[in-house]
């Protein structure tokens, strides 16, 4: 319906733009009407309306025409201060007080169009309010979920720090970039990890920047590591050595679970978002301290694709 009103106003507006019919009613009225048209063409709709009111006061005989033109301006789509109620009052007064006016039929059409637009706008306003209410409810739920998740993580951390049993397995899932500590089949804690710079596929040779895949153990640890702390994984195993031999290459070694390189603690959050190692598994220094504490030598390490 808004498009219908826009069309109606667009079709009728040339009446205003092309000049007025008051040029023979005296110089003063003619001058004011030209000002009204100029203001309308310049988009100064309030000023144009004030001029039409002056015309109506000076020359009541053309009130029907003035009411019609004011009704158009009040409803004009380009008028950012449009007022449908004022527009309706202009057209309704014309229909009521000037039954023989040549603008009566067009005024009745405009009344119908404006009524339809008002009804539609009310529906849109109600729907928009419902949308905003739903959005706020979603935000509130998201906030509640974040708060609840923070509480859960805080409780999990408290439970974790109270544990005395060490982990008996480290599960590393390369695709998910996740390291999980397990004890007797129960998940103790999970960590986000960074891998080698060429993470897809198992490690085959020295310098390929791949993280191994397979089953290993933690065979040693280094508290004076260049990467804060480190746990050495028993790569290469028999399968790794056999594959490398078949390829005629060195399988490489020194695959670790470690923290951030010493001197780069400030980059821990960033480095957790990219695969930056030469094939090792990296976590933040704080996380490495937890893993180092709970993973003894001999712990099974399973690395999945």
C-alpha positions as CSV (number, residue, x, y, z in Angstrom):
1,X,0.0,0.0,0.0
2,X,2.9,2.4,0.6
3,X,3.9,1.9,-3.0
4,X,0.3,2.8,-4.1
5,X,0.4,5.9,-2.0
6,X,3.8,6.8,-3.4
7,X,2.4,6.4,-6.9
8,X,-0.6,8.5,-6.1
9,X,1.4,11.3,-4.7
10,X,3.8,11.1,-7.6
11,X,1.0,11.4,-10.1
12,X,-0.7,14.3,-8.3
13,X,2.4,16.3,-7.3
14,X,2.9,17.9,-10.7
15,X,-0.2,20.0,-9.8
16,X,2.1,21.7,-7.2
17,X,5.2,21.8,-9.3
18,X,3.8,23.2,-12.5
19,X,2.6,26.4,-10.9
20,X,-0.7,27.4,-9.3
21,X,-4.1,28.5,-10.4
22,X,-4.1,31.6,-8.3
23,X,-2.3,33.9,-10.7
24,X,-5.4,35.9,-11.4
25,X,-6.4,36.4,-7.8
26,X,-4.1,39.3,-7.1
27,X,-0.4,40.0,-7.0
28,X,0.0,39.1,-3.3
29,X,-1.6,35.7,-3.6
30,X,0.3,35.0,-6.8
31,X,3.6,35.9,-5.1
32,X,2.9,33.7,-2.1
33,X,1.8,30.7,-4.2
34,X,5.1,31.0,-6.2
35,X,7.0,31.0,-3.0
36,X,5.1,27.9,-1.8
37,X,5.9,26.0,-5.1
38,X,9.6,27.1,-4.9
39,X,9.8,25.8,-1.3
40,X,8.2,22.5,-2.3
41,X,10.7,22.1,-5.2
42,X,13.6,22.8,-2.8
43,X,12.3,20.1,-0.3
44,X,11.4,22.8,2.3
45,X,8.0,21.2,3.0
46,X,7.3,23.0,6.3
47,X,7.9,26.4,4.7
48,X,5.7,25.4,1.7
49,X,2.9,24.5,4.1
50,X,3.1,27.8,5.9
51,X,2.8,29.6,2.6
52,X,-0.3,27.6,1.6
53,X,-1.9,28.6,5.0
54,X,-1.3,32.2,4.1
55,X,-3.0,31.7,0.8
56,X,-6.1,30.2,2.5
57,X,-6.3,33.1,4.8
58,X,-6.0,35.7,2.1
59,X,-8.3,34.0,-0.4
60,X,-10.9,31.6,1.2
61,X,-12.4,30.9,-2.2
62,X,-9.5,28.6,-3.1
63,X,-9.5,26.7,0.2
64,X,-10.4,23.4,-1.4
65,X,-7.4,23.6,-3.7
66,X,-5.1,24.6,-0.9
67,X,-6.4,21.8,1.4
68,X,-5.8,19.3,-1.4
69,X,-2.2,20.5,-2.0
70,X,-1.4,20.6,1.7
71,X,-2.7,17.1,2.1
72,X,-0.4,16.0,-0.7
73,X,2.6,17.7,1.0
74,X,1.8,16.1,4.4
75,X,1.8,12.7,2.8
76,X,4.5,13.2,0.3
77,X,7.0,10.3,0.5
78,X,10.1,12.5,0.2
79,X,8.9,14.6,3.2
80,X,10.9,13.3,6.2
81,X,8.4,15.0,8.5
82,X,5.4,13.5,6.8
83,X,2.3,13.5,8.9
84,X,-0.5,11.1,7.7
85,X,-2.9,12.3,10.3
86,X,-2.6,16.0,9.2
87,X,-2.9,14.8,5.6
88,X,-6.1,12.9,6.4
89,X,-7.6,16.0,8.1
90,X,-6.9,18.1,5.0
91,X,-8.5,15.6,2.6
92,X,-11.5,14.9,5.0
93,X,-12.2,18.6,5.4
94,X,-12.2,19.1,1.7
95,X,-14.6,16.2,1.1
96,X,-16.8,17.3,4.0
97,X,-16.9,21.1,3.3
98,X,-16.6,21.2,-0.5
99,X,-18.8,18.5,-1.9
100,X,-18.7,20.1,-5.4
101,X,-14.9,20.5,-5.6
102,X,-13.1,19.1,-8.5
103,X,-10.6,17.7,-6.0
104,X,-13.2,15.7,-4.1
105,X,-12.7,12.4,-6.0
106,X,-8.9,12.5,-5.7
107,X,-9.2,13.4,-2.1
108,X,-11.4,10.3,-1.4
109,X,-8.8,8.2,-3.2
110,X,-6.0,9.6,-1.1
111,X,-8.0,9.1,2.2
112,X,-8.4,5.4,1.3
113,X,-4.7,5.0,0.4
114,X,-3.5,6.8,3.6
115,X,-5.8,4.7,5.8
116,X,-4.3,1.6,4.3
117,X,-0.8,2.8,4.8
118,X,-1.5,3.7,8.4
119,X,-2.9,0.2,9.1
120,X,0.1,-1.4,7.4
121,X,2.5,0.8,9.3
122,X,0.9,-0.2,12.6
123,X,1.3,-3.9,11.7
124,X,4.9,-3.3,10.8
125,X,5.5,-1.4,14.0
126,X,4.0,-4.3,16.0
127,X,6.1,-6.8,14.1
128,X,9.2,-4.7,14.6
129,X,8.6,-4.5,18.3
130,X,8.2,-8.3,18.4
131,X,11.5,-8.7,16.5
132,X,13.3,-6.3,18.8
133,X,11.9,-8.1,21.8
134,X,13.0,-11.5,20.4
135,X,16.5,-10.1,19.7
136,X,16.8,-8.8,23.3
137,X,15.6,-12.2,24.6
138,X,18.3,-13.9,22.5
139,X,20.9,-11.5,23.8
140,X,19.7,-12.1,27.4
141,X,19.9,-15.9,26.8
142,X,23.4,-15.6,25.3
143,X,24.5,-13.5,28.3
144,X,23.1,-16.1,30.6
145,X,24.8,-18.9,28.7
146,X,28.1,-17.1,28.8
147,X,27.8,-16.5,32.5
148,X,26.8,-20.2,33.1
149,X,29.7,-21.4,30.9
150,X,32.1,-19.3,32.9
151,X,30.8,-20.8,36.1
152,X,31.1,-24.3,34.7
153,X,34.7,-23.6,33.6
154,X,35.5,-22.1,37.0
155,X,34.1,-25.2,38.8
156,X,35.9,-27.5,36.4
157,X,39.2,-25.7,37.1
158,X,38.6,-26.0,40.8
159,X,38.0,-29.8,40.4
160,X,41.0,-30.1,38.2
161,X,43.3,-28.4,40.7
162,X,42.1,-30.8,43.4
163,X,42.8,-33.9,41.4
164,X,45.7,-36.1,42.7
165,X,45.6,-38.9,40.1
166,X,47.7,-38.3,37.1
167,X,46.4,-38.6,33.5
168,X,46.9,-42.0,32.0
169,X,46.3,-41.0,28.4
170,X,46.7,-37.9,26.2
171,X,44.4,-37.8,23.2
172,X,45.4,-35.4,20.4
173,X,42.9,-34.8,17.6
174,X,44.6,-32.8,14.9
175,X,41.5,-31.9,12.9
176,X,39.8,-30.5,16.0
177,X,43.0,-28.9,17.2
178,X,42.3,-30.4,20.6
179,X,44.3,-32.1,23.3
180,X,42.4,-34.1,25.9
181,X,43.7,-35.5,29.2
182,X,42.0,-38.7,30.3
183,X,42.1,-40.7,33.5
184,X,40.5,-44.2,33.5
185,X,38.5,-43.3,30.4
186,X,37.2,-40.1,32.0
187,X,37.9,-36.7,30.4
188,X,39.9,-34.6,32.9
189,X,40.4,-31.5,30.8
190,X,40.7,-30.3,27.2
191,X,43.0,-27.7,25.5
192,X,43.1,-25.9,22.2
193,X,46.4,-26.6,20.4
194,X,48.5,-25.4,17.6
195,X,50.2,-28.0,15.3
196,X,53.0,-28.1,12.7
197,X,52.8,-25.6,9.9
198,X,51.9,-28.4,7.4
199,X,49.3,-30.2,9.6
200,X,47.4,-32.5,7.2
201,X,48.6,-36.1,7.1
202,X,51.2,-38.0,9.2
203,X,54.8,-36.9,9.6
204,X,57.0,-38.8,7.0
205,X,60.4,-37.1,7.1
206,X,62.7,-34.7,8.8
207,X,61.7,-31.1,8.1
208,X,58.2,-31.6,6.6
209,X,56.6,-29.6,9.4
210,X,54.0,-32.3,9.9
211,X,52.7,-33.5,13.3
212,X,52.8,-37.3,13.6
213,X,49.8,-39.6,13.8
214,X,49.7,-42.8,15.7
215,X,50.3,-44.2,19.2
216,X,53.3,-43.1,21.3
217,X,54.2,-42.5,24.9
218,X,55.7,-39.6,26.8
219,X,59.3,-40.7,27.1
220,X,61.0,-37.7,28.7
221,X,60.5,-34.2,30.0
222,X,62.4,-30.9,30.0
223,X,61.8,-28.2,32.6
224,X,64.5,-26.0,31.0
225,X,63.0,-26.2,27.5
226,X,63.3,-23.3,25.1
227,X,59.5,-23.5,24.9
228,X,58.8,-23.0,28.7
229,X,58.2,-26.7,29.5
230,X,58.1,-29.7,27.2
231,X,57.1,-33.3,27.2
232,X,58.8,-35.5,24.6
233,X,56.7,-37.8,22.5
234,X,58.3,-41.1,21.5
235,X,58.3,-40.4,17.7
236,X,59.4,-42.2,15.6
237,X,57.8,-45.5,16.4
238,X,58.4,-48.7,14.4
239,X,55.8,-47.8,11.8
240,X,57.3,-44.3,11.3
241,X,60.8,-45.8,10.9
242,X,59.6,-48.4,8.4
243,X,57.8,-45.8,6.3
244,X,60.7,-43.4,6.3
245,X,63.1,-46.3,5.3
246,X,60.8,-47.2,2.4
247,X,60.9,-43.6,1.3
248,X,64.6,-43.4,1.7
249,X,64.4,-40.4,4.1
250,X,65.1,-39.6,7.8
251,X,61.9,-39.8,9.9
252,X,63.1,-36.9,12.0
253,X,62.4,-36.6,15.8
254,X,62.1,-34.3,18.8
255,X,58.4,-34.1,18.7
256,X,57.2,-32.4,21.9
257,X,54.1,-31.1,23.7
258,X,55.3,-27.6,24.7
259,X,54.5,-24.1,25.6
260,X,55.4,-20.8,23.9
261,X,58.9,-20.0,22.9
262,X,60.7,-18.2,25.7
263,X,60.5,-14.5,25.3
264,X,57.2,-14.7,23.3
265,X,54.7,-15.0,26.2
266,X,53.0,-11.8,24.9
267,X,52.1,-13.7,21.7
268,X,50.5,-16.7,23.4
269,X,46.9,-15.8,22.5
270,X,47.8,-15.1,18.9
271,X,49.9,-18.2,18.5
272,X,47.1,-20.4,19.8
273,X,45.1,-19.4,16.7
274,X,47.6,-20.5,14.1
275,X,49.7,-23.7,13.3
276,X,53.2,-22.4,13.9
277,X,55.4,-25.3,15.2
278,X,57.8,-27.6,13.2
279,X,55.6,-30.6,14.0
280,X,55.1,-30.3,17.7
281,X,51.9,-29.7,19.7
282,X,51.8,-26.3,21.4
283,X,49.6,-24.8,24.1
284,X,49.9,-21.7,26.2
285,X,52.5,-21.6,29.0
286,X,49.8,-21.7,31.7
287,X,48.2,-24.7,30.1
288,X,51.6,-26.4,29.7
289,X,52.2,-26.1,33.4
290,X,49.0,-28.0,34.1
291,X,49.8,-30.7,31.5
292,X,53.4,-31.0,32.7
293,X,52.1,-31.6,36.2
294,X,49.4,-34.2,35.4
295,X,51.2,-36.2,32.6
296,X,54.0,-38.4,33.9
297,X,56.5,-40.2,31.8
298,X,55.2,-43.4,30.3
299,X,51.7,-41.9,29.6
300,X,50.1,-43.1,26.4
301,X,49.8,-40.5,23.6
302,X,47.3,-41.2,20.8
303,X,47.5,-38.7,17.9
304,X,44.5,-38.9,15.5
305,X,44.2,-37.3,12.1
